[in-house]
Amino acid sequence: VLTGLAIAAEKNRFTRPRLTRDRRIAIREGRHPVVERMAGRGGFVPNDCVLDPDGEQIQTITGPNMAGKSTFLRQVALITLMAQVGSFVPATEAEIGIVDRLFTRVGASDNLAGGQSTFMVEMKETAGILNNLTARSLVVLDEIGRGTSTFDGISIAWAVAEHLHATALRPLVLFATHYHELTDLARTLERVANYSVAVREWKGDVVFLRRIVPGPASQSYGIQVAGLAGVPASVIARAKQILANLE
C-alpha cells in the first residue's frame, strides 16, 4: 500500500502534507486526484481552501451546475483523508489538522425498496451528521433541501447552517447550495464566509472558469446551462420569458 502511494505521489506530483494537532485546514492549489487524471494536468484548475474553527468555520459555495462546486468539496475531503492515511496529497501545499470524522451529504439516492424518497434519504443523512458531530469533524454538504418545496428547502438548509455555526463544537463545514438566500447568513453569522465559482458570459453563453473566488454568485445561470445541455432553443427562449415575469 505504501509503495503504491509513493508511486502515485511521484507520478502525479503530490506534495507531503503537514499534519498538525490543531483543527485548521489550509490547502494551497488543491486538486481532485481523479478528475485531474481524467482532465489532464493542464486541464484542471487548482483551488485554495482555508477552514478555521475560529475564523472561516463555514464556507458557503454558490454557482451554476457543472461549474465545479462538487469537485471542490470532494477534493478538500479527499486531500484531508489522503493526508491522514499517510499519503502525499494533490496540492502545492497542505496543512491538515487531524479530523476524526468526515461527514458527507453529497449526490442523490433513492431507497425504493425501503419506500424512502431521495428527500427522506437526504434528511436521514443530514440527521446522522447533526447528531454525531465532534469538535474535529469535517462536514461536506452538497445541496441540502432540494427534494421538497423551495421554501421548505431553504428553511431546512438555513436552520442546518445556523446549527453548525451555533454549536460549541464548531466543526469545519463546506456547504454548496443553489439557494442564494443562504448567502445572507454571512451578514449575521461571524464565522460564515461566501465563496462562488467564477463564470463569464460570452456571446450569450456561460463559460466556467473553475476558480473558487470570494463572494456569492451573481446568478445561477440555470437557463444557460440547460442550453449547453442541448435543450431546444425555443424552450430556452420561453424559459427566459417566464424567468423575466417571475422576477
HELIX and SHEET records of a PDB file:
HELIX    1   1 LEU A    2  LYS A   11  1                                  10    
HELIX    2   2 PRO A   33  ALA A   39  1                                   7    
HELIX    3   3 ARG A   41  GLY A   43  5                                   3    
HELIX    4   4 LYS A   69  GLN A   84  1                                  16    
HELIX    5   5 THR A  118  LEU A  130  1                                  13    
HELIX    6   6 THR A  150  ALA A  166  1                                  17    
HELIX    7   7 HIS A  180  ASP A  184  5                                   5    
HELIX    8   8 LEU A  185  THR A  188  1                                   4    
HELIX    9   9 GLY A  222  LEU A  228  1                                   7    
HELIX   10  10 ALA A  233  LEU A  246  1                                  14    
SHEET    1   A 4 ARG A  18  THR A  20  0                                        
SHEET    2   A 4 GLU A  93  GLY A  97  1                                        
SHEET    3   A 4 ILE A  25  GLY A  30 -1                                        
SHEET    4   A 4 ASN A  47  LEU A  51 -1                                        
SHEET    1   B 6 ARG A 101  ARG A 105  0                                        
SHEET    2   B 6 SER A 137  ASP A 142  1                                        
SHEET    3   B 6 LEU A 172  ALA A 176  1                                        
SHEET    4   B 6 ILE A  58  THR A  62  1                                        
SHEET    5   B 6 VAL A 192  TRP A 202  1                                        
SHEET    6   B 6 ASP A 205  PRO A 214 -1                                        
END                                                                             
